[in-house]
Amino acid sequence: MSLLKGIARLFGPGGTEATLARPHEDLLASLLVMAWMVEARDPYTSGHLWRVSRFSRLLAQDAGLAESDVSRIAIGGFLHDLGKVGVPDQILNKKDRLTEEEYEIVKTHPDVGWRMLAGHPLARLAEAAVRAHHETPDGGGYPRGLAGAAVPLDARLVGICDAFDAMTSSRPYRKGMPIVRALSIIEENLGRQFDRDFGGRFLALGRAGALDHIAGHSDEGIPLHECMMCGPTLVVRREQKAGEHVYCRNCGGEYATEMRDGRLETVSTGRQGAPKELEAEADTALIARLVRESARALLAG
């Protein structure tokens, strides 16, 4: 069964692509699947696209934007790192800080992402987020050095959410910082790295605890689980059941799922996953929920 057929089955009875209201919803799903598979190359970014999308939706709603704008920005948040497909694995998964030369390669990913999207029928939905999420108000960002109002609205929101998630997420060379510290860094850089208005709103949301249910999670209500060797790299899916296995995408360690006090926990089995078990597989159920949530506002008319 194709990924899109698998997604279509989740939209209602019958299990046919007709359950997706419009052909454009198939196209939207295909973009999200592509982005998810790009993210799967880096085990330490598990859930990053989902988190940035959720943060972006929350911030756009708080700013009082129209529902079509909110949905577009949320989709842009999910697709923003599409161009990292062009970053070599040895840089993407490096267990130390990048050299200046390696960082220059990473900085190509907004343009690579846009070139990937440019011929797609729905490219307009994510162009701003993909091309400009690393642009900054002071003009010191990349790839084009845009400044002030020249930075598109979508990118101003997604850029804040992307940076916040990067700061609060663990990497091979450092643990994620506490939310309060990440918020203080954003506050210190308002008007320079971060849009002052949207950044101020994001700070208020964070200090009210409105980001806590997203930070450190890979899906609504599902926190990342800890690998004994690598830290928070284990993704438990919403549809997961006790007795199934999950794998650390960094070290390959196998974990069994067990129900404890009404919650699904992961326990090391002491063995390594086989190559087949470690293959990346898109979370089609999560993607279907994102499409269902956004498609009506985005694709109406």
N, C-alpha and C positions, 0 to 999 in steps of 0.2 A: 504493500500500500504506500502511495506517495505521501510526503509530509503534508501537502495541501489537502489530500483526501482525509488524512487523519485529523487535521484541524476541522475540516467540514463536518465530520461526524459529531464533533462536540457542540455544534450549533443547534441541534434539534433532531427529531425523529427522521428516520429515512436514510441517513448516512450518505447523502449525495451532496455534490457541490452546490446544488440548488438551495441548500439550507444557508449558504452565504448569500446575503440579500442581493449583492451586485458582483459582477466579475471583478470590479476594482477591489473588493475585499480580498479576493484571492491574491491580487497583486500586492496588497498591503501585507498580507500574511507572508508572502514570499520574501519581502524585504526584511521582515522581523526575523524570519528563520535564518536568512543570510547573516544578519548581524549577530544572532545568537551563536552561530557556528564560528564566526570570527572571534567572539569573546571566549569561546571554549578553548582556544589555543593557549590562553593564559590562566592557569589554575587559581591564581591569586586575585583574579577579577570576578570570581563567581558571584553572580547576582548584580554586578555593577550596572549593567544596562537597565535592569528592572528598577534598581534603586534610583538611578538618575532620572528615569522616566517618572517614577512616583514623586520624587522631590519636585521635579519640574511641574507636574500636574498640580501639586499642592500649592506651589508658589504662584503659578499662573491664576489659579482660582482665588487665592488671597488677594491678588492684584486686581481682581474684578474683571478679568478679560472675558470676552465672549466664549461660549462653550466650544465653538469651532476653533478658536485660537488656543484654548486650553488643550484640546485634543491634538492639534497639530504640534504644539510644543512638547506634549508628552511623547508623541511618536518620534519627534526629533531627538528627544532625550535618549530614546532606545537605540536610535540609529547613529548617534553622533560619532562613535568610534569605528564605523565601518571600514575606514581607510587603514586601520591597523593590520588588515590582511597583508599589506605591503611591507610591514616591519618584520625583519627576519626573526625566527624563533630564538636565536642565541641572544638577541637584544631584548625581545619581549619577555623572556624568561630568565634574564640575567639575575643572579643572586647577589648582586652588589650594585652600587650606584653607577649610572651610565657615565661614560666618558663624554667629552664635548662632541666628538665625532659621532658617537652613537645617538646622542640627543638630537643632533641635526637630522639624523635619519628618522627618528620618531616624529620630528616636527613636519615631516612630509605627509603625515596621515590625513590631515584635513583635505588637502588637494587630491590625494589618492582616492579618498572616499567620495569626493565630488565627481571625479572622473568615472568611478564605478556607477554612480547614480545618474549621471547626466542624461543618458538615453532612456531612462526608466519613465513610464507614464506618470508615476507619482513622485518624481524627483522634487517637484516644487514643495512638497510637504516637509521635506527634511533639508533642503538646500542650506538654509541659514544656519541650522544647528550643526550640520556636518562641516561646512566650510569655515565657520567663524567662531566655534565654541572656545577657541584659545585666543581670540582677539580680546583686547582689554581697553578700558576707557582712556588710559594714558597713552595709547598707541604703541606700547611695548610688547604686544602679543604677536602671534603668528597665525597664518602665513603671510598676511598682507599688511600688517601694521596698521589696521584700521583704528580710529580713535573716536571717542565720544558717541554722538548720535549715528555715526557711520557704522557702528557695530549693530547688526540687526537685532531687533527685540528678542527673537527666539534664542539667539546666541547669548545674549546678556543673561537670560534666565538659566539656560542649560549650562553655561560656563560656571556659574556659581555652584550649581548642584553637582557638577562633575568634580570641581575642586574640593568641595566638602566631602564627597564620597571618597575621593583619593586620600584625603587626610585621615579620615576615620576608618579606612580599610587597612588591613595588614598587608605587608609586602615581604618578600624573602629576607630583606635586610633590616626591617623595622616593624614593630607592632603599630597598629592603628592608634591614633591619638584619641583621647576622650572628646566627646561632642563639645563640651564647654571650651576646650582649648582650640578646636577647629573654628568655632564661632568667633573666638577672640581674634584669631588670625584674619578671618574675613573682615571683622570690624576694623582692624588696624589698616586694612588695604582698601577700604571703601573709596571710590573715586579714582583709584589707581588700577588695581587689578580687577576690582568688582564694581559693577554698577551700584551707585549709591542708593537709589530708591529701592530696587529689587533686593539689593544686599541687606538694606535695613529691614525689609519685610521678612527676609529669610532669617535674620537674627531673632526677630520677634517670635517667629514660628519655633525656632530651635529652643529659645529660652522658655517657651510655654510648654515644651515637651511634645510638640506636634510632629517632630521628626524621629522620635525614639522608636516608633513601631516600624520604621523603614531602615534606619541605620543598622548595619550588621545582619540584615535579613536577605534572603534570596527570593522570597515571595511573601504575600500578605500573611502575617502571623507565624512565619517559619524562619527562625534565626539560622544563620550558618552554624554548622556543627564543627567541633574541633577534631582535627587529625592529631594524633599523639606526637607525630614527627614535625608536622608542617604548620599547625595552627588552624585558623578558621577557613578551611578549604572544602569542607564536606557540604554538599547541597542535598537536602532532603526535599523531595517534591511533594506537592499537596496530595497527590494520589498514592503516595508510598504507603505500604502496609507493613505491619510487624512481620518479621521473618525474611524480609527482602534484604538485599545488600546494596550498599553505596560504596563508592571508591574515591579515594583522594586522587585528584587529577595531577597532583604534583609528584608524590612518591609512589602512587599505585597501591597504597595500603587498602585492604578490604575491611569494611565495617558492616556488622549486622544491625538491623533495626529491631528494637525491642520497645514494647509499650510499658512505661513506668509512670505511675501516678497520673494516668490519663494523657501522657505525652509520649511521643515517639522519640526514643533516644538511640544513639549510635554507640556500638561497642566493638572494639577491635577484635577481629578473628585471628590475628597474627599471621595471616597469609597475604600474598600479593595477588592483585587481579591479573587475570590472563589478558593478552592483547585484545581479544574480542570484548571482554568486559570493560576495558578502559576506553573503548571507542566513544567519541562524543556523539550524543544524541540530543537533538533539539527538544526542548520542553514544549511540545505542541499544545498541551492544555493551557499553559500559561500564555502562550502566544495567542491562542484562540480567545482567551478572556480579554487581552489587550485590544484585539481587533474588534470584538463585540462592543467593548466600552467606547471605542473611539470612532468606529466607522460611521455611525449615524450622523454625527456632527461634521465629520470630515468630508464624507462622500455624498452628502445630500445634494439633491438637485441634478 
